[in-house]
Amino acid sequence: MNQIPQEPSELGAWWREAVGEDLAYWVQPVRLDAGRRLHVRCLTRAWSIQMKLLGQPVTARLNAAYPELAVAGLVASLRLLVLGPAHWPHHELLTASLESAWS
């Protein structure tokens, strides 16, 4: 079974081709989990809500374009901007903690 590309440029190109430029601007793919659910990050709360409502149609569109991926559904999360020192040495810890809390 084919995998969703993992390189950021390839992942973005695959997503844009599958869902279109308009949706791809507001919603970016993050990863495909073991349950074949595609996690996406939304730029606004409004798009996070939209993706929860449009999850089934978008999943159907993805599977029509790439049936070998067998995407089971979408998990939408909101992109969160955290402000702090530019050179904080533990940004990976903060990023991992926030992503696990929002997943």
All heavy atoms as an XYZ file, in Angstrom:
815
protein
N       0.847     -1.176      0.000
C       0.000      0.000      0.000
C       0.890      1.236      0.000
O       1.840      1.328      0.749
C      -0.891     -0.022      1.240
C      -1.810      1.174      1.350
S      -2.936      1.044      2.757
C      -3.917     -0.339      2.252
N       0.579      2.178     -0.858
C       1.351      3.414     -0.924
C       1.156      4.243      0.331
O       0.128      4.186      0.970
C       0.940      4.235     -2.134
C       1.393      3.610     -3.424
O       2.262      2.761     -3.439
N       0.790      4.013     -4.512
N       2.150      5.035      0.622
C       2.101      5.920      1.779
C       1.942      7.356      1.294
O       2.363      7.703      0.207
C       3.399      5.807      2.594
C       3.624      4.440      3.195
C       2.612      4.132      4.280
O       2.288      4.966      5.104
N       2.097      2.922      4.270
N       1.361      8.190      2.130
C       1.336      9.612      1.849
C       2.777     10.102      1.919
O       3.513      9.728      2.829
C       0.449     10.352      2.869
C      -1.013      9.950      2.647
C       0.618     11.849      2.764
C      -1.959     10.530      3.643
N       3.206     10.934      0.975
C       4.584     11.433      1.018
C       4.890     12.103      2.355
O       4.028     12.733      2.947
C       4.609     12.459     -0.127
C       3.490     12.061     -1.024
C       2.447     11.457     -0.141
N       6.129     11.967      2.806
C       6.522     12.514      4.104
C       7.296     13.821      4.001
O       7.324     14.593      4.948
C       7.343     11.488      4.884
C       6.562     10.240      5.226
C       5.304     10.540      6.032
O       5.348     11.268      7.014
N       4.182      9.994      5.610
N       7.938     14.089      2.871
C       8.658     15.347      2.704
C       7.650     16.481      2.622
O       6.641     16.366      1.921
C       9.512     15.319      1.430
C      10.679     14.361      1.501
C      11.677     14.745      2.566
O      12.001     15.940      2.691
O      12.130     13.847      3.279
N       7.882     17.597      3.338
C       6.912     18.691      3.352
C       6.475     19.164      1.975
O       5.300     19.376      1.728
C       7.625     19.794      4.129
C       8.586     19.068      5.004
C       9.014     17.858      4.209
N       7.422     19.314      1.046
C       7.054     19.801     -0.289
C       6.197     18.770     -1.029
O       5.238     19.118     -1.703
C       8.302     20.149     -1.094
O       9.102     18.996     -1.267
N       6.527     17.492     -0.915
C       5.750     16.441     -1.570
C       4.375     16.297     -0.919
O       3.381     16.091     -1.608
C       6.490     15.107     -1.501
C       7.762     15.065     -2.303
C       8.519     13.773     -2.098
O       8.041     12.887     -1.359
O       9.598     13.641     -2.677
N       4.320     16.391      0.403
C       3.066     16.270      1.128
C       2.123     17.402      0.739
O       0.943     17.174      0.459
C       3.331     16.287      2.635
C       2.158     16.015      3.556
C       1.531     14.669      3.262
C       2.618     16.071      5.000
N       2.635     18.613      0.668
C       1.817     19.749      0.265
C       1.319     19.615     -1.161
O       0.166     19.924     -1.463
N       2.171     19.139     -2.055
C       1.773     18.964     -3.456
C       0.696     17.894     -3.577
O      -0.286     18.066     -4.306
C       2.988     18.594     -4.302
N       0.838     16.784     -2.874
C      -0.165     15.712     -2.891
C      -1.507     16.228     -2.384
O      -2.544     15.997     -2.991
C       0.317     14.547     -2.025
C      -0.741     13.540     -1.756
C      -1.104     12.515     -2.575
C      -1.608     13.470     -0.627
N      -2.139     11.808     -2.011
C      -2.460     12.376     -0.808
C      -1.740     14.224      0.543
C      -3.427     12.022      0.117
C      -2.710     13.866      1.461
C      -3.531     12.788      1.245
N      -1.508     16.943     -1.274
C      -2.728     17.469     -0.663
C      -3.422     18.462     -1.607
O      -4.625     18.385     -1.813
C      -2.375     18.114      0.670
C      -3.520     18.724      1.401
C      -3.727     20.052      1.583
C      -4.588     18.064      2.072
N      -4.861     20.266      2.321
C      -5.413     19.047      2.640
C      -4.929     16.723      2.252
C      -6.552     18.752      3.364
C      -6.068     16.422      2.991
C      -6.865     17.419      3.530
N      -2.646     19.406     -2.179
C      -3.229     20.392     -3.102
C      -3.873     19.719     -4.302
O      -4.944     20.106     -4.735
C      -2.161     21.388     -3.574
C      -1.881     22.496     -2.589
C      -0.997     23.580     -3.190
N       0.247     23.075     -3.757
C       1.319     22.771     -3.043
N       1.320     22.930     -1.735
N       2.408     22.340     -3.635
N      -3.216     18.710     -4.819
C      -3.759     17.985     -5.974
C      -5.046     17.253     -5.599
O      -5.999     17.211     -6.372
C      -2.724     16.994     -6.496
C      -3.154     16.283     -7.754
C      -2.067     15.354     -8.270
O      -0.881     15.730     -8.219
O      -2.426     14.255     -8.714
N      -5.097     16.705     -4.405
C      -6.258     15.923     -3.979
C      -7.455     16.781     -3.604
O      -8.595     16.413     -3.905
C      -5.876     15.017     -2.805
N      -7.225     17.919     -2.940
C      -8.361     18.701     -2.418
C      -8.538     20.063     -3.075
O      -9.557     20.718     -2.857
C      -8.269     18.889     -0.884
C      -8.253     17.553     -0.181
C      -7.081     19.745     -0.494
N      -7.561     20.525     -3.834
C      -7.667     21.831     -4.483
C      -6.926     22.917     -3.725
O      -6.685     22.807     -2.520
N      -6.585     23.967     -4.449
C      -5.783     25.066     -3.898
C      -6.479     25.797     -2.749
O      -5.843     26.167     -1.778
C      -5.420     26.062     -4.995
C      -4.448     25.530     -6.016
C      -3.047     25.340     -5.470
O      -2.638     26.071     -4.547
O      -2.353     24.444     -5.986
N      -7.783     26.045     -2.888
C      -8.490     26.820     -1.866
C      -8.451     26.145     -0.506
O      -8.083     26.752      0.495
C      -9.943     27.070     -2.278
C     -10.045     28.010     -3.467
O      -9.113     28.811     -3.675
O     -11.057     27.934     -4.176
N      -8.830     24.881     -0.456
C      -8.822     24.145      0.809
C      -7.395     23.960      1.321
O      -7.130     24.100      2.511
C      -9.521     22.793      0.654
C      -9.614     21.938      1.903
C     -10.397     22.653      3.000
C     -10.271     20.612      1.577
N      -6.466     23.683      0.407
C      -5.074     23.447      0.806
C      -4.426     24.681      1.424
O      -3.483     24.555      2.209
C      -4.261     22.976     -0.395
N      -4.925     25.859      1.096
C      -4.381     27.084      1.701
C      -4.688     27.126      3.197
O      -3.848     27.519      3.999
C      -4.967     28.323      1.008
C      -4.520     29.618      1.654
C      -3.273     30.154      1.358
C      -5.327     30.271      2.575
C      -2.850     31.332      1.954
C      -4.909     31.452      3.185
C      -3.678     31.971      2.867
O      -3.256     33.128      3.470
N      -5.890     26.726      3.595
C      -6.359     26.840      4.977
C      -6.108     25.606      5.823
O      -6.106     25.673      7.049
C      -7.857     27.148      4.998
C      -8.149     28.485      4.409
C      -8.629     28.728      3.150
C      -7.959     29.744      5.018
N      -8.746     30.083      2.949
C      -8.345     30.734      4.092
C      -7.500     30.156      6.268
C      -8.288     32.088      4.366
C      -7.453     31.506      6.543
C      -7.838     32.459      5.600
N      -5.913     24.470      5.178
C      -5.791     23.201      5.894
C      -4.597     22.432      5.334
O      -4.516     22.215      4.129
C      -7.089     22.365      5.731
C      -6.981     21.061      6.484
C      -8.311     23.157      6.166
N      -3.669     22.032      6.216
C      -2.485     21.291      5.768
C      -2.455     19.902      6.407
O      -2.790     19.752      7.586
C      -1.200     22.034      6.152
C      -0.966     23.317      5.392
C      -1.595     24.499      6.082
O      -1.626     24.581      7.299
N      -2.122     25.421      5.307
N      -2.032     18.908      5.636
C      -1.906     17.561      6.191
C      -0.697     17.478      7.111
O       0.316     18.139      6.883
C      -1.707     16.698      4.948
C      -1.051     17.614      3.976
C      -1.614     18.977      4.243
N      -0.825     16.678      8.170
C       0.269     16.516      9.121
C       0.813     15.094      9.068
O       2.002     14.880      8.899
C      -0.185     16.862     10.557
C       0.922     16.615     11.554
C      -0.667     18.299     10.628
N      -0.082     14.105      9.235
C       0.379     12.713      9.241
C      -0.798     11.777      9.054
O      -1.940     12.141      9.270
C       1.099     12.380     10.547
C       0.209     12.433     11.771
C       0.999     12.174     13.059
N       0.181     12.423     14.216
C      -0.547     11.498     14.834
N      -0.545     10.255     14.410
N      -1.276     11.813     15.889
N      -0.497     10.568      8.678
C      -1.472      9.487      8.576
C      -1.162      8.516      9.702
O      -0.059      7.989      9.789
C      -1.354      8.792      7.213
C      -2.398      7.760      6.872
C      -3.776      8.396      6.745
C      -2.033      7.055      5.569
N      -2.114      8.313     10.625
C      -1.836      7.465     11.782
C      -2.056      5.986     11.467
O      -2.426      5.621     10.341
C      -2.624      7.922     13.012
C      -4.123      7.731     12.905
O      -4.591      6.913     12.071
O      -4.852      8.392     13.676
N      -1.824      5.122     12.444
C      -1.929      3.674     12.258
C      -3.349      3.240     11.894
O      -3.542      2.216     11.241
C      -1.471      2.946     13.520
N      -4.345      4.021     12.291
C      -5.736      3.716     11.956
C      -6.148      4.275     10.611
O      -7.332      4.282     10.280
N      -5.185      4.767      9.828
C      -5.384      5.330      8.494
C      -6.174      6.639      8.530
O      -6.804      7.024      7.559
C      -6.050      4.335      7.533
C      -5.422      2.967      7.429
C      -4.010      2.961      6.976
N      -3.844      3.485      5.624
C      -2.667      3.758      5.089
N      -1.576      3.568      5.775
N      -2.569      4.234      3.882
N      -6.163      7.331      9.686
C      -6.812      8.641      9.784
C      -5.778      9.706      9.452
O      -4.665      9.675      9.973
C      -7.377      8.864     11.177
C      -8.495      7.897     11.521
C      -8.992      8.084     12.923
N      -7.855      8.058     13.849
C      -7.844      8.624     15.043
N      -8.900      9.233     15.498
N      -6.782      8.554     15.816
N      -6.165     10.627      8.592
C      -5.271     11.702      8.197
C      -5.468     12.879      9.143
O      -6.561     13.422      9.256
C      -5.568     12.140      6.758
C      -4.690     13.250      6.211
C      -3.216     12.825      6.168
C      -5.169     13.676      4.846
N      -4.405     13.258      9.834
C      -4.436     14.404     10.735
C      -4.112     15.649      9.916
O      -3.133     15.658      9.169
C      -3.412     14.235     11.866
C      -3.775     13.127     12.789
N      -4.203     13.357     14.075
C      -3.796     11.781     12.611
C      -4.470     12.200     14.657
N      -4.224     11.227     13.790
N      -4.955     16.666     10.058
C      -4.753     17.919      9.345
C      -4.713     19.065     10.343
O      -5.332     19.002     11.401
C      -5.857     18.164      8.283
C      -5.808     17.108      7.193
C      -7.238     18.225      8.909
N      -3.957     20.099     10.009
C      -3.840     21.286     10.860
C      -4.515     22.441     10.139
O      -4.214     22.727      8.981
C      -2.382     21.613     11.117
C      -2.208     22.781     12.059
C      -0.780     22.954     12.524
N      -0.387     21.793     13.310
C       0.735     21.090     13.115
N       1.571     21.419     12.172
N       1.028     20.066     13.883
N      -5.431     23.089     10.830
C      -6.220     24.183     10.264
C      -5.657     25.520     10.726
O      -5.239     25.664     11.869
C      -7.676     24.053     10.700
S      -8.375     22.439     10.276
N      -5.687     26.511      9.841
C      -5.130     27.817     10.171
C      -6.056     28.664     11.027
O      -5.588     29.603     11.672
C      -4.769     28.574      8.893
C      -3.633     27.969      8.072
C      -3.367     28.810      6.834
C      -2.369     27.841      8.902
N      -7.339     28.370     11.015
C      -8.280     29.134     11.831
C      -9.264     28.186     12.512
O      -9.461     27.047     12.075
C      -9.095     30.144     10.996
O      -9.953     29.424     10.113
C      -8.195     31.082     10.211
N      -9.897     28.673     13.560
C     -10.920     27.878     14.249
C     -12.074     27.571     13.309
O     -12.628     26.485     13.338
C     -11.411     28.629     15.488
C     -12.493     27.894     16.231
C     -12.619     28.371     17.662
N     -13.778     27.859     18.340
C     -13.986     26.606     18.709
N     -13.084     25.689     18.428
N     -15.077     26.247     19.352
N     -12.432     28.526     12.482
C     -13.529     28.309     11.528
C     -13.235     27.123     10.612
O     -14.108     26.285     10.360
C     -13.772     29.571     10.711
N     -11.999     27.017     10.132
C     -11.657     25.889      9.255
C     -11.554     24.586     10.038
O     -11.843     23.518      9.506
C     -10.376     26.179      8.472
C     -10.714     26.900      7.219
C     -10.559     28.232      6.959
C     -11.340     26.334      6.069
N     -11.047     28.526      5.717
C     -11.529     27.385      5.147
C     -11.763     25.064      5.721
C     -12.113     27.191      3.898
C     -12.345     24.865      4.477
C     -12.520     25.917      3.584
N     -11.184     24.649     11.289
C     -11.184     23.442     12.116
C     -12.602     22.895     12.234
O     -12.841     21.690     12.095
C     -10.608     23.766     13.493
O     -10.600     22.628     14.309
N     -13.560     23.784     12.459
C     -14.963     23.374     12.540
C     -15.436     22.863     11.178
O     -16.094     21.816     11.095
C     -15.835     24.549     13.030
C     -15.485     24.870     14.485
C     -17.318     24.236     12.874
C     -16.042     26.187     14.976
N     -15.070     23.572     10.113
C     -15.467     23.142      8.758
C     -14.949     21.744      8.452
O     -15.662     20.929      7.876
C     -14.924     24.116      7.704
C     -15.669     25.391      7.617
C     -16.999     25.236      6.893
O     -17.664     24.214      6.942
N     -17.385     26.292      6.220
N     -13.705     21.466      8.820
C     -13.135     20.155      8.504
C     -13.809     19.053      9.300
O     -13.919     17.920      8.835
C     -11.627     20.150      8.727
C     -10.880     20.988      7.710
S     -11.346     20.661      5.993
C     -10.821     18.981      5.807
N     -14.279     19.361     10.499
C     -15.026     18.361     11.260
C     -16.355     18.074     10.577
O     -16.813     16.934     10.538
C     -15.214     18.819     12.695
C     -13.903     18.783     13.467
C     -14.004     19.358     14.843
C     -12.609     19.343     15.467
N     -12.546     20.026     16.722
N     -16.969     19.100     10.004
C     -18.230     18.931      9.293
C     -18.044     18.293      7.919
O     -18.896     17.529      7.461
C     -18.936     20.287      9.130
C     -19.363     20.984     10.417
C     -19.854     22.387     10.123
C     -20.428     20.165     11.136
N     -16.940     18.606      7.257
C     -16.688     18.112      5.898
C     -15.786     16.890      5.854
O     -15.331     16.499      4.786
C     -16.052     19.234      5.056
C     -16.900     20.474      4.837
C     -16.082     21.551      4.143
C     -18.137     20.122      4.033
N     -15.532     16.277      6.996
C     -14.609     15.153      7.056
C     -14.954     14.017      6.109
O     -14.097     13.516      5.384
N     -16.208     13.603      6.078
C     -16.596     12.486      5.216
C     -16.477     12.814      3.730
O     -15.903     12.030      2.973
C     -17.995     12.001      5.568
C     -18.040     11.285      6.897
C     -19.440     10.812      7.252
O     -20.425     11.237      6.670
N     -19.510      9.913      8.219
N     -16.993     13.979      3.276
C     -16.825     14.288      1.853
C     -15.361     14.444      1.425
O     -14.980     14.007      0.340
C     -17.582     15.605      1.663
C     -18.516     15.697      2.812
C     -17.874     14.938      3.934
N     -14.537     15.045      2.280
C     -13.124     15.201      1.934
C     -12.431     13.841      1.917
O     -11.634     13.552      1.031
C     -12.415     16.194      2.885
C     -10.909     16.201      2.666
C     -12.985     17.595      2.703
N     -12.772     12.981      2.876
C     -12.208     11.622      2.885
C     -12.597     10.881      1.606
O     -11.768     10.208      0.993
C     -12.684     10.849      4.129
O     -12.219     11.530      5.293
C     -12.144      9.434      4.141
N     -13.843     10.997      1.199
C     -14.297     10.350     -0.034
C     -13.532     10.894     -1.242
O     -13.136     10.130     -2.138
C     -15.798     10.558     -0.212
N     -13.294     12.196     -1.262
C     -12.538     12.817     -2.354
C     -11.095     12.305     -2.387
O     -10.545     12.016     -3.452
C     -12.568     14.327     -2.164
C     -12.040     15.127     -3.292
C     -12.303     16.590     -3.002
N     -11.831     17.431     -4.058
C     -11.955     18.729     -4.069
N     -12.560     19.342     -3.064
N     -11.488     19.443     -5.056
N     -10.472     12.199     -1.210
C      -9.109     11.665     -1.131
C      -9.048     10.233     -1.630
O      -8.160      9.858     -2.393
C      -8.599     11.727      0.306
C      -8.357     13.110      0.897
C      -8.081     13.002      2.385
C      -7.220     13.808      0.183
N     -10.003      9.423     -1.204
C     -10.003      8.015     -1.587
C     -10.354      7.818     -3.061
O      -9.911      6.853     -3.677
C     -10.926      7.212     -0.682
C     -10.325      7.015      0.687
O      -9.112      6.896      0.832
N     -11.151      7.004      1.710
N     -11.137      8.734     -3.631
C     -11.410      8.665     -5.070
C     -10.152      8.986     -5.869
O      -9.871      8.355     -6.886
C     -12.538      9.623     -5.437
N      -9.383      9.968     -5.383
C      -8.157     10.363     -6.068
C      -7.014      9.371     -5.835
O      -6.211      9.116     -6.719
C      -7.733     11.760     -5.619
N      -6.947      8.801     -4.626
C      -5.855      7.903     -4.239
C      -6.419      6.698     -3.488
O      -6.229      6.572     -2.275
C      -4.831      8.633     -3.365
C      -4.201      9.809     -4.060
C      -4.702     11.091     -3.883
C      -3.127      9.628     -4.917
C      -4.138     12.173     -4.543
C      -2.555     10.706     -5.578
C      -3.064     11.972     -5.389
O      -2.512     13.034     -6.039
N      -7.106      5.787     -4.168
C      -7.744      4.657     -3.468
C      -6.753      3.749     -2.741
O      -7.112      3.136     -1.735
C      -8.480      3.912     -4.581
C      -7.877      4.375     -5.854
C      -7.329      5.748     -5.607
N      -5.521      3.715     -3.187
C      -4.525      2.847     -2.547
C      -4.162      3.315     -1.141
O      -3.640      2.540     -0.339
C      -3.263      2.736     -3.416
C      -2.446      4.002     -3.533
C      -2.943      4.985     -4.602
O      -4.010      4.772     -5.189
O      -2.235      5.979     -4.826
N      -4.435      4.559     -0.801
C      -4.120      5.072      0.534
C      -5.143      4.654      1.579
O      -4.831      4.562      2.750
C      -3.998      6.595      0.515
C      -2.834      7.134     -0.303
C      -2.867      8.643     -0.328
C      -1.509      6.643      0.240
N      -6.375      4.407      1.171
C      -7.444      3.937      2.060
C      -7.554      4.790      3.326
O      -7.519      4.289      4.443
C      -7.243      2.465      2.409
N      -7.708      6.100      3.149
C      -7.853      7.013      4.281
C      -9.186      6.723      4.969
O     -10.234      6.704      4.333
C      -7.773      8.489      3.832
C      -8.024      9.438      4.985
C      -6.412      8.767      3.195
N      -9.152      6.474      6.283
C     -10.359      6.121      7.038
C     -11.140      7.341      7.492
O     -12.333      7.249      7.759
C      -9.991      5.257      8.240
N     -10.489      8.479      7.612
C     -11.159      9.690      8.077
C     -10.153     10.783      8.340
O      -8.952     10.597      8.175
N     -10.669     11.930      8.753
C      -9.821     13.077      9.050
C      -9.889     13.416     10.531
O     -10.931     13.253     11.159
C     -10.274     14.302      8.265
C     -10.161     14.250      6.752
C     -10.660     15.557      6.156
C      -8.749     13.977      6.310
N      -8.782     13.914     11.051
C      -8.721     14.446     12.410
C      -8.212     15.871     12.265
O      -7.073     16.088     11.854
C      -7.773     13.621     13.304
C      -7.676     14.245     14.691
C      -8.209     12.174     13.371
N      -9.073     16.841     12.548
C      -8.712     18.246     12.385
C      -8.240     18.838     13.698
O      -8.848     18.623     14.743
C      -9.907     19.034     11.859
N      -7.151     19.574     13.636
C      -6.668     20.301     14.802
C      -6.434     21.745     14.398
O      -6.290     22.064     13.226
C      -5.389     19.671     15.354
O      -4.353     19.751     14.403
N      -6.395     22.587     15.367
C      -6.226     24.011     15.142
C      -4.766     24.383     15.281
O      -4.082     23.913     16.192
C      -7.061     24.780     16.174
C      -7.061     26.285     16.112
C      -7.644     26.775     14.792
C      -7.883     26.834     17.268
N      -4.290     25.208     14.381
C      -2.926     25.710     14.489
C      -2.910     26.749     15.599
O      -3.727     27.651     15.642
C      -2.495     26.335     13.180
C      -1.073     26.793     13.190
C      -0.682     27.286     11.828
N       0.697     27.700     11.845
C       1.292     28.250     10.829
N       0.645     28.446      9.715
N       2.552     28.595     10.913
N      -1.978     26.606     16.502
C      -1.904     27.476     17.664
C      -0.592     28.257     17.629
O       0.483     27.677     17.489
C      -1.972     26.625     18.938
C      -1.922     27.333     20.267
C      -3.157     28.219     20.429
C      -1.868     26.328     21.398
N      -0.690     29.555     17.748
C       0.491     30.406     17.768
C       0.860     30.692     19.215
O       0.053     31.201     19.987
C       0.215     31.717     17.028
C       1.336     32.739     17.019
C       2.573     32.172     16.314
C       0.873     34.014     16.348
N       2.075     30.331     19.577
C       2.572     30.569     20.926
C       3.734     31.541     20.810
O       4.672     31.318     20.062
C       3.044     29.249     21.592
C       3.635     29.521     22.955
C       1.902     28.264     21.666
N       3.652     32.628     21.559
C       4.707     33.639     21.526
C       5.628     33.472     22.723
O       5.188     33.138     23.810
C       4.092     35.038     21.539
C       3.153     35.347     20.383
C       2.531     36.720     20.574
C       3.871     35.264     19.063
N       6.895     33.703     22.496
C       7.870     33.589     23.561
C       9.232     34.023     23.051
O       9.352     34.561     21.954
N      10.259     33.758     23.826
C      11.609     34.151     23.413
C      12.014     33.472     22.110
O      11.682     32.306     21.874
C      12.500     33.676     24.556
C      11.601     33.296     25.671
C      10.243     33.094     25.115
N      12.703     34.202     21.274
C      13.119     33.663     19.977
C      14.102     32.505     20.094
O      14.140     31.628     19.240
C      13.739     34.776     19.135
N      14.865     32.461     21.159
C      15.898     31.442     21.288
C      15.659     30.517     22.477
O      16.595     30.092     23.139
C      17.277     32.106     21.404
C      17.600     32.930     20.209
N      17.878     32.379     18.978
C      17.652     34.269     20.032
C      18.100     33.335     18.110
N      17.962     34.498     18.728
N      14.417     30.215     22.737
C      14.118     29.294     23.829
C      14.643     27.914     23.470
O      14.315     27.374     22.406
C      12.610     29.262     24.082
C      12.244     28.554     25.347
C      12.718     28.801     26.585
C      11.320     27.479     25.485
N      12.150     27.956     27.503
C      11.283     27.122     26.840
C      10.520     26.780     24.600
C      10.493     26.113     27.337
C       9.723     25.780     25.083
C       9.711     25.444     26.451
N      15.477     27.310     24.318
C      16.151     26.064     23.932
C      15.251     24.829     23.934
O      15.667     23.786     23.459
C      17.258     25.926     24.984
C      16.741     26.661     26.169
C      15.915     27.787     25.628
N      14.029     24.912     24.432
C      13.207     23.715     24.559
C      11.932     23.783     23.720
O      10.900     23.267     24.119
C      12.853     23.483     26.030
C      14.050     23.384     26.910
N      14.910     22.316     26.867
C      14.550     24.238     27.821
C      15.888     22.504     27.732
N      15.698     23.664     28.324
N      12.018     24.395     22.533
C      10.818     24.527     21.717
C      10.269     23.176     21.248
O       9.079     23.020     21.063
C      11.058     25.459     20.521
C      11.984     24.919     19.505
N      13.341     24.994     19.634
C      11.737     24.273     18.345
C      13.906     24.421     18.587
N      12.967     23.976     17.796
N      11.124     22.164     21.105
C      10.655     20.838     20.704
C       9.737     20.244     21.769
O       8.721     19.609     21.446
C      11.824     19.870     20.447
C      12.732     20.280     19.320
C      13.871     21.179     19.796
O      13.994     21.437     21.008
O      14.629     21.643     18.930
N      10.066     20.452     23.033
C       9.249     19.961     24.133
C       7.876     20.633     24.125
O       6.841     19.970     24.271
C       9.955     20.195     25.477
C       9.190     19.791     26.727
C       8.895     18.298     26.721
C       9.985     20.164     27.960
N       7.869     21.939     23.934
C       6.595     22.671     23.881
C       5.759     22.211     22.692
O       4.558     21.941     22.822
C       6.859     24.177     23.787
C       5.607     25.046     23.649
C       4.721     24.912     24.877
C       5.996     26.494     23.429
N       6.377     22.076     21.539
C       5.664     21.641     20.331
C       5.061     20.252     20.546
O       3.875     20.025     20.253
C       6.612     21.630     19.126
O       7.118     22.951     18.931
C       5.902     21.168     17.871
N       5.840     19.316     21.043
C       5.343     17.950     21.278
C       4.196     17.947     22.296
O       3.198     17.245     22.111
C       6.474     17.048     21.734
N       4.334     18.722     23.350
C       3.279     18.780     24.375
C       1.990     19.352     23.824
O       0.909     18.828     24.067
C       3.749     19.628     25.560
O       4.855     19.032     26.176
N       2.104     20.440     23.052
C       0.900     21.055     22.480
C       0.229     20.118     21.466
O      -0.978     19.993     21.440
C       1.247     22.387     21.828
C       1.565     23.519     22.802
C       2.079     24.734     22.043
C       0.341     23.883     23.612
N       1.038     19.481     20.617
C       0.458     18.574     19.629
C      -0.243     17.391     20.276
O      -1.299     16.980     19.836
C       1.521     18.111     18.634
C       1.887     19.198     17.660
C       2.895     18.749     16.624
O       3.438     17.627     16.732
O       3.149     19.536     15.700
N       0.332     16.846     21.342
C      -0.325     15.713     22.011
C      -1.599     16.163     22.722
O      -2.573     15.435     22.765
C       0.617     15.012     22.981
O       0.901     15.836     24.086
N      -1.603     17.384     23.263
C      -2.794     17.893     23.927
C      -3.925     18.170     22.957
O      -5.096     18.006     23.283
C      -2.451     19.156     24.717
N      -3.594     18.574     21.735
C      -4.608     18.931     20.749
C      -5.019     17.757     19.887
O      -5.962     17.865     19.110
C      -4.112     20.067     19.855
C      -4.202     21.377     20.532
C      -3.305     21.882     21.432
C      -5.229     22.348     20.407
N      -3.716     23.115     21.867
C      -4.888     23.426     21.256
C      -6.392     22.421     19.673
C      -5.685     24.557     21.368
C      -7.180     23.548     19.780
C      -6.820     24.580     20.618
N      -4.339     16.632     19.984
C      -4.661     15.464     19.135
C      -5.865     14.737     19.648
O      -6.183     14.703     20.785
C      -3.497     14.498     19.073
O      -2.385     15.120     18.488
